[in-house]
């Protein structure tokens, strides 16, 4: 199952997020939804909204996908994150001010499948990237990784 999910996510990201692609982001947004398969929500506080292609992503957003859902997000530093079906992911911290050497990415995957392709934060300060699962906190040193968390 993990291998199949990895292939689907890698192919999707490779086709949809060409290397060097640029993106315009709304004010205060840290990322933007670039790809979407039905069945994805963003939770902001008490508000639950259906995600649309082009939706802005902000710190503290919780992104959820159902059994048919998948979502691909490009962040302002060029990082790409893909979530597969039955996933729940929370963005806890995101700083990208490279001129001030102030960069960080912290997130939590509660369940599901996640693939991450690193951007400029990983190049500038790989120790500032952390991903928490229900079982462990992971420091990222590579450029690409895949995680599956089962309930």
Backbone torsions as a table, in degrees:
resi	resn	phi	psi	omega
1	UNK	NA	-46.1	179.4
2	UNK	-62.1	-40.5	-179.4
3	UNK	-64.4	-42.7	178.8
4	UNK	-63.3	-44.2	178.8
5	UNK	-62.7	-39.3	179.6
6	UNK	-63.1	-44.4	-179.9
7	UNK	-63.0	-44.7	179.8
8	UNK	-61.5	-46.8	-179.4
9	UNK	-65.6	-42.9	-178.9
10	UNK	-64.5	-45.3	178.9
11	UNK	-63.4	-44.3	179.7
12	UNK	-60.4	-46.8	-178.9
13	UNK	-65.8	-42.8	-178.9
14	UNK	-62.9	-36.0	-179.9
15	UNK	-80.1	-31.8	-171.2
16	UNK	-97.9	-27.4	-177.9
17	UNK	-116.0	79.2	179.3
18	UNK	-62.4	149.0	179.4
19	UNK	-60.8	134.8	178.5
20	UNK	84.8	4.3	179.7
21	UNK	-66.0	139.4	178.4
22	UNK	-105.7	159.1	-179.1
23	UNK	-141.2	149.2	172.8
24	UNK	-105.1	135.9	-175.2
25	UNK	-119.9	141.7	174.8
26	UNK	-62.1	159.5	-179.7
27	UNK	-56.0	135.6	180.0
28	UNK	69.4	-2.4	178.1
29	UNK	-76.4	146.7	176.3
30	UNK	-103.4	-9.3	-180.0
31	UNK	-169.9	-180.0	-177.6
32	UNK	-147.8	140.9	176.9
33	UNK	-72.4	120.6	-179.0
34	UNK	-104.0	-31.9	178.1
35	UNK	-132.6	151.7	-175.5
36	UNK	-154.8	134.0	168.3
37	UNK	-117.1	135.8	-173.0
38	UNK	-42.8	152.0	176.3
39	UNK	95.7	39.8	178.5
40	UNK	-131.0	138.0	179.7
41	UNK	-126.0	154.3	168.1
42	UNK	-117.1	135.8	178.5
43	UNK	-111.5	122.3	177.4
44	UNK	-124.3	100.3	-176.1
45	UNK	66.0	-120.7	-179.7
46	UNK	-92.6	-3.4	-174.8
47	UNK	-97.7	130.0	175.3
48	UNK	-113.6	122.8	-178.6
49	UNK	-125.6	145.3	172.6
50	UNK	-70.4	132.6	178.8
51	UNK	-77.2	140.8	175.5
52	UNK	-117.4	154.9	172.5
53	UNK	-61.7	131.8	-176.7
54	UNK	93.7	-6.9	178.4
55	UNK	-59.7	140.4	175.7
56	UNK	-76.5	151.7	178.0
57	UNK	-121.5	137.8	-175.2
58	UNK	-129.2	161.3	173.7
59	UNK	-58.1	142.4	-179.0
60	UNK	78.4	0.3	173.4
61	UNK	-65.9	141.9	170.8
62	UNK	-112.8	124.4	-178.2
63	UNK	-109.9	129.9	-177.5
64	UNK	-126.9	140.4	174.2
65	UNK	-122.2	149.1	176.7
66	UNK	-93.9	-166.6	-174.7
67	UNK	-64.9	-18.5	178.7
68	UNK	-108.8	-6.2	-170.7
69	UNK	-86.0	154.5	172.1
70	UNK	-158.4	149.0	-178.7
71	UNK	-145.9	142.9	176.1
72	UNK	-121.5	130.0	-176.1
73	UNK	-122.9	135.5	170.9
74	UNK	-107.4	129.4	179.5
75	UNK	-95.7	163.9	-174.5
76	UNK	-61.7	-23.7	178.3
77	UNK	-86.5	1.0	-179.5
78	UNK	94.4	-2.3	175.5
79	UNK	-65.5	150.3	178.4
80	UNK	-126.7	132.4	180.0
81	UNK	-126.0	131.3	175.9
82	UNK	-121.3	134.0	175.8
83	UNK	-113.9	134.4	177.3
84	UNK	-90.7	-172.2	179.8
85	UNK	-61.1	153.4	176.3
86	UNK	55.4	44.6	-178.9
87	UNK	-112.6	152.9	172.2
88	UNK	-138.9	123.8	-171.1
89	UNK	-138.7	133.1	179.7
90	UNK	-122.2	130.9	176.7
91	UNK	-90.6	109.0	-175.4
92	UNK	-91.3	-32.8	-176.7
93	UNK	-152.3	138.5	173.7
94	UNK	-154.9	116.6	177.0
95	UNK	-128.7	131.1	175.4
96	UNK	-143.7	86.9	174.8
97	UNK	-130.9	73.8	-172.3
98	UNK	-61.9	-30.2	178.5
99	UNK	-65.0	-25.0	176.3
100	UNK	-99.5	5.1	-175.7
101	UNK	55.8	35.1	-179.2
102	UNK	-113.7	92.2	-178.5
103	UNK	-134.7	144.4	176.3
104	UNK	-170.2	150.9	173.6
105	UNK	-143.1	119.2	177.8
106	UNK	-131.8	131.1	-177.0
107	UNK	-149.6	166.2	-179.0
108	UNK	-131.3	128.3	170.9
109	UNK	-106.8	118.0	-177.6
110	UNK	-83.8	-40.6	178.8
111	UNK	-159.1	160.6	174.7
112	UNK	102.9	-162.1	-176.7
113	UNK	-119.1	135.6	-178.2
114	UNK	-135.6	135.9	170.1
115	UNK	-123.2	136.2	-177.3
116	UNK	-127.8	129.0	172.2
117	UNK	-112.1	119.2	-172.5
118	UNK	-71.7	154.7	178.1
119	UNK	-118.9	-142.7	-174.5
120	UNK	-69.6	-29.9	178.3
121	UNK	-58.4	-44.9	-179.5
122	UNK	-65.3	-31.8	178.1
123	UNK	-73.0	-39.2	-177.0
124	UNK	-79.4	-41.1	-175.2
125	UNK	-155.3	76.5	-176.8
126	UNK	-58.1	-26.7	179.3
127	UNK	-69.6	-10.7	-179.0
128	UNK	-92.1	5.9	177.0
129	UNK	-105.1	126.6	178.9
130	UNK	-141.7	140.2	178.5
131	UNK	-128.9	128.1	-178.9
132	UNK	-106.0	136.2	172.4
133	UNK	-115.8	173.4	176.3
134	UNK	-62.6	-13.5	-173.9
135	UNK	-111.4	-24.1	-174.4
136	UNK	-164.3	163.9	170.3
137	UNK	-107.2	132.4	-174.8
138	UNK	-112.8	129.1	170.3
139	UNK	-93.8	136.7	-173.9
140	UNK	-101.4	129.1	176.8
141	UNK	-121.1	-14.7	-178.1
142	UNK	-95.1	-173.7	-179.1
143	UNK	-100.5	-17.0	-176.8
144	UNK	-150.5	138.8	174.7
145	UNK	-153.2	160.0	179.7
146	UNK	-129.7	134.6	179.3
147	UNK	-131.2	138.6	171.3
148	UNK	-125.7	126.0	178.6
149	UNK	-117.2	120.5	178.7
150	UNK	-96.7	149.6	179.0
151	UNK	-70.9	NA	NA
